[in-house]
Amino acid sequence: MSHAAQAELGSVVSLWRYPVKSMLGEQLSASEITERGLFGDRAYALIDRVDGKAATAKNPRKWPRLFDFRATFVEPVCAATVPPAVRITLPDGTTVTSDQGDLNRIISKALNREVTLRTALGEKVNAEEYWPDIEGLDYKDTVTDFTLPEGTFFDCATVHLLTTATLDRLSELYPQGRFDLRRFRPNVVVQLASHENGFAESGWVGRTLAIGTAVRLNITGSCGRCVMTTLEQGDLSKDPRILRTAVKHNQANVGVYAAVGCGGMIRSGDAVRIE
């Protein structure tokens, strides 16, 4: 199918990568994307030395400070190499790198919990999710276990897309809330050419998006949101109504998950088409 025959949706307005699971990440102007998503995304995670589970802000009672840490790569990454060392900014503003011999001791002290930073290996890793007491969720005020896809630190899928239209619609539904994209931790943010406000991504499930000249993403499902979206981070305050609004008006879904059908370079400004 020619580009002219494809339906033009809009363009990529920002790209995001999170080198360490559940820490704040970094905005990119471009990235290689492979079957493992944006290269370097969730390359590292903290592993609890007691129970062997991955640290995640999905359980803020156990891990209340993860969003006070920020992770960036020390040097540029490309898909031809293993992920380089990562630089972590601690809540007090000091920085450490993953190649420091005392890294685990420093981070464990900052979290008040014994952890080890490591890359994704072959075995499966579990994590925990706290479900707040919000009508419409599968559970209430309880913690459940879930297994990360084998050999990765992703919760569910390798790529998460979000449109600005969805954020605009949620803002209309709850004007007092700050539906900042940082709450939702997307990889690819799309602005629609039509400038419509609504949950446009929901109509993409089962379809393929063409981004730029090479990248093809197969949209696999809607992204059900969790307590992470309500947490304080940076200048964003804690706000349970963020999640309540998503539950009430779109079955808790904000954005969509995707699998990579064809990799390549993805850039801010790339045209997005539906095949």
C-alpha positions as CSV (number, residue, x, y, z in Angstrom):
1,M,0.0,0.0,0.0
2,S,1.4,3.4,-0.9
3,H,1.8,6.2,1.6
4,A,-0.9,8.2,-0.2
5,A,-3.4,5.3,0.2
6,Q,-2.7,5.0,3.9
7,A,-4.7,7.0,6.5
8,E,-2.7,9.8,7.9
9,L,-3.2,10.0,11.7
10,G,-0.8,12.6,12.8
11,S,2.8,12.8,14.0
12,V,5.1,11.8,16.8
13,V,5.5,14.8,19.2
14,S,7.7,13.1,21.8
15,L,9.7,10.0,22.6
16,W,10.5,8.7,26.1
17,R,12.8,6.0,27.4
18,Y,13.1,4.7,31.0
19,P,16.5,3.1,31.5
20,V,15.6,1.8,35.0
21,K,12.2,0.4,35.7
22,S,9.9,2.7,37.7
23,M,12.5,5.5,37.9
24,L,11.9,8.8,35.9
25,G,13.4,8.6,32.5
26,E,14.6,10.7,29.6
27,Q,13.0,12.4,26.6
28,L,14.6,11.6,23.2
29,S,14.6,13.3,19.8
30,A,15.2,9.9,18.1
31,S,15.8,6.3,19.0
32,E,16.4,2.9,17.4
33,I,13.5,0.6,18.0
34,T,13.8,-3.2,17.9
35,E,11.6,-6.1,18.9
36,R,12.5,-5.1,22.5
37,G,11.1,-1.6,22.1
38,L,13.0,1.6,22.2
39,F,16.6,0.5,22.6
40,G,17.6,0.7,26.3
41,D,14.1,1.1,27.6
42,R,13.7,-0.7,31.0
43,A,17.2,-2.1,30.4
44,Y,17.8,-2.2,34.2
45,A,15.7,-2.8,37.3
46,L,16.2,-2.9,41.0
47,I,15.7,-6.4,42.5
48,D,14.7,-6.9,46.1
49,R,17.3,-9.1,47.7
50,V,14.8,-10.5,50.1
51,D,12.0,-11.8,47.8
52,G,13.7,-11.5,44.4
53,K,10.9,-9.3,43.0
54,A,11.5,-6.3,40.7
55,A,11.0,-2.9,42.4
56,T,8.0,-1.1,40.9
57,A,6.0,2.0,41.7
58,K,2.9,-0.1,41.1
59,N,3.3,-1.0,44.8
60,P,4.0,2.4,46.4
61,R,3.5,1.1,49.9
62,K,6.6,-1.0,49.5
63,W,8.4,1.3,47.1
64,P,7.3,4.9,48.0
65,R,10.2,6.8,46.6
66,L,11.0,5.3,43.2
67,F,9.7,8.4,41.4
68,D,12.3,10.5,43.3
69,F,15.0,8.8,41.3
70,R,15.9,9.6,37.7
71,A,17.9,7.4,35.3
72,T,19.7,8.4,32.1
73,F,22.4,6.6,30.1
74,V,25.9,7.8,30.6
75,E,26.5,7.8,26.8
76,P,24.4,7.4,23.7
77,V,23.1,3.9,23.0
78,C,22.5,2.1,19.8
79,A,21.0,-1.3,19.0
80,A,24.4,-2.6,17.9
81,T,25.7,-2.5,21.5
82,V,24.7,-3.7,24.9
83,P,23.2,-0.9,27.0
84,P,25.9,1.3,28.5
85,A,26.2,2.3,32.1
86,V,23.3,4.2,33.6
87,R,23.5,7.4,35.7
88,I,21.0,7.6,38.6
89,T,20.2,10.9,40.3
90,L,19.2,10.2,43.9
91,P,16.4,12.1,45.8
92,D,19.0,14.4,47.4
93,G,20.4,15.4,44.0
94,T,23.6,13.4,44.1
95,T,24.4,11.0,41.2
96,V,25.8,7.5,41.0
97,T,26.6,5.3,38.0
98,S,25.9,1.6,37.5
99,D,29.6,0.8,37.2
100,Q,30.4,2.0,40.7
101,G,31.4,-0.7,43.1
102,D,29.3,0.8,45.9
103,L,26.2,1.5,43.8
104,N,23.9,-1.1,45.4
105,R,24.9,0.0,48.9
106,I,24.1,3.6,48.1
107,I,20.7,2.9,46.5
108,S,19.7,0.5,49.2
109,K,20.5,3.1,51.9
110,A,18.4,5.7,49.9
111,L,15.4,3.3,49.7
112,N,15.9,1.8,53.1
113,R,15.6,-1.6,51.5
114,E,18.3,-4.0,50.2
115,V,18.4,-4.0,46.4
116,T,20.6,-5.0,43.5
117,L,20.6,-3.1,40.2
118,R,20.8,-5.5,37.3
119,T,20.0,-6.0,33.6
120,A,17.3,-8.3,32.4
121,L,18.4,-11.9,32.3
122,G,16.8,-15.0,30.9
123,E,14.6,-16.0,33.9
124,K,11.2,-14.7,34.7
125,V,10.9,-12.0,37.4
126,N,7.8,-11.2,39.4
127,A,6.6,-7.8,40.7
128,E,3.7,-6.6,42.8
129,E,0.8,-4.2,42.2
130,Y,-1.2,-2.4,44.7
131,W,-4.9,-1.9,43.7
132,P,-6.4,1.2,45.4
133,D,-10.0,1.3,46.7
134,I,-11.5,2.7,43.5
135,E,-14.8,1.5,42.1
136,G,-14.4,-0.3,38.8
137,L,-11.0,-1.9,39.3
138,D,-10.5,-5.6,39.4
139,Y,-9.4,-5.6,43.0
140,K,-9.7,-3.2,45.9
141,D,-7.1,-2.2,48.5
142,T,-5.0,-5.3,47.9
143,V,-1.6,-6.3,46.5
144,T,-1.3,-8.9,43.7
145,D,1.7,-10.5,42.1
146,F,2.3,-10.5,38.3
147,T,5.1,-12.0,36.2
148,L,7.1,-9.8,33.8
149,P,7.5,-11.1,30.2
150,E,10.5,-13.5,30.2
151,G,13.9,-11.9,29.9
152,T,12.5,-8.3,30.2
153,F,11.5,-5.7,32.8
154,F,8.4,-4.7,31.0
155,D,5.0,-5.0,32.7
156,C,3.2,-6.2,29.7
157,A,4.4,-5.0,26.3
158,T,7.5,-3.5,24.8
159,V,6.0,-0.3,23.5
160,H,3.4,2.1,25.0
161,L,1.7,4.7,22.8
162,L,-0.4,7.6,23.9
163,T,-2.2,10.5,22.0
164,T,-2.4,14.1,23.2
165,A,-6.1,13.8,22.3
166,T,-6.6,11.3,25.1
167,L,-4.9,13.6,27.6
168,D,-7.0,16.5,26.4
169,R,-10.2,14.6,26.8
170,L,-9.3,13.5,30.3
171,S,-8.5,17.1,31.2
172,E,-12.0,18.1,30.0
173,L,-13.6,15.4,32.1
174,Y,-11.6,16.5,35.3
175,P,-10.3,20.1,34.7
176,Q,-8.8,20.3,38.2
177,G,-6.5,17.4,37.4
178,R,-3.1,17.6,35.7
179,F,-3.1,14.9,33.1
180,D,0.6,15.4,32.3
181,L,2.0,12.7,30.1
182,R,4.7,12.0,32.7
183,R,2.0,10.3,34.9
184,F,1.5,7.7,32.1
185,R,5.1,6.9,31.1
186,P,4.5,6.5,27.4
187,N,7.3,5.7,24.9
188,V,5.6,7.3,21.9
189,V,3.3,10.3,22.1
190,V,1.2,11.1,19.0
191,Q,-0.6,14.3,18.1
192,L,-3.5,13.7,15.8
193,A,-3.8,15.7,12.6
194,S,-7.5,16.1,13.2
195,H,-7.0,17.7,16.6
196,E,-10.0,15.7,17.9
197,N,-10.3,15.1,21.6
198,G,-11.1,11.6,22.5
199,F,-9.7,8.1,23.2
200,A,-8.6,7.6,19.6
201,E,-6.1,4.9,20.4
202,S,-8.9,2.5,21.3
203,G,-9.7,2.2,17.6
204,W,-6.2,1.2,16.7
205,V,-6.3,-2.2,18.6
206,G,-5.6,-5.0,16.0
207,R,-4.3,-2.5,13.5
208,T,-0.7,-1.6,12.4
209,L,0.8,1.8,12.6
210,A,3.5,2.9,10.2
211,I,5.8,5.5,11.7
212,G,8.3,7.3,9.6
213,T,9.8,5.3,6.7
214,A,10.5,2.0,8.4
215,V,8.9,1.4,11.8
216,R,5.7,-0.7,12.0
217,L,3.9,-1.2,15.3
218,N,1.2,-3.8,15.8
219,I,-1.3,-2.4,18.3
220,T,-2.0,-5.3,20.7
221,G,-4.4,-3.9,23.3
222,S,-5.5,-1.1,25.5
223,C,-3.3,0.0,28.4
224,G,-5.2,-0.4,31.7
225,R,-3.9,2.1,34.2
226,C,-2.9,1.6,37.8
227,V,-2.0,3.5,41.0
228,M,1.2,4.8,39.4
229,T,-0.7,7.5,37.6
230,T,-1.9,9.0,40.8
231,L,1.5,9.3,42.5
232,E,3.5,12.4,43.2
233,Q,6.5,13.0,40.9
234,G,8.4,16.2,40.4
235,D,5.9,19.1,40.4
236,L,3.0,16.7,40.0
237,S,1.0,16.2,43.2
238,K,-0.6,13.0,44.4
239,D,-4.1,12.8,42.9
240,P,-6.3,9.6,43.1
241,R,-8.9,11.3,40.9
242,I,-6.6,10.9,37.9
243,L,-7.2,7.2,38.0
244,R,-10.8,7.5,39.0
245,T,-11.5,9.6,35.9
246,A,-9.9,7.1,33.6
247,V,-11.8,4.2,35.2
248,K,-15.2,6.1,35.0
249,H,-14.8,7.3,31.4
250,N,-12.7,4.7,29.6
251,Q,-12.6,1.5,31.7
252,A,-9.2,2.7,33.2
253,N,-7.6,2.6,29.7
254,V,-5.2,5.4,28.7
255,G,-3.1,4.6,25.7
256,V,-2.3,1.3,24.0
257,Y,0.3,-1.4,24.0
258,A,2.2,-2.4,20.8
259,A,4.6,-5.1,19.5
260,V,7.2,-4.1,17.0
261,G,6.5,-5.6,13.6
262,C,9.4,-3.8,11.9
263,G,12.2,-2.0,13.7
264,G,14.3,1.0,12.6
265,M,14.8,4.6,13.6
266,I,11.9,6.5,15.1
267,R,12.1,10.3,15.4
268,S,10.1,13.1,16.9
269,G,8.2,14.6,14.0
270,D,7.7,11.3,12.1
271,A,4.4,11.0,10.3
272,V,2.1,8.3,11.8
273,R,-0.2,6.4,9.4
274,I,-2.5,3.5,9.9
275,E,-2.2,0.5,7.6
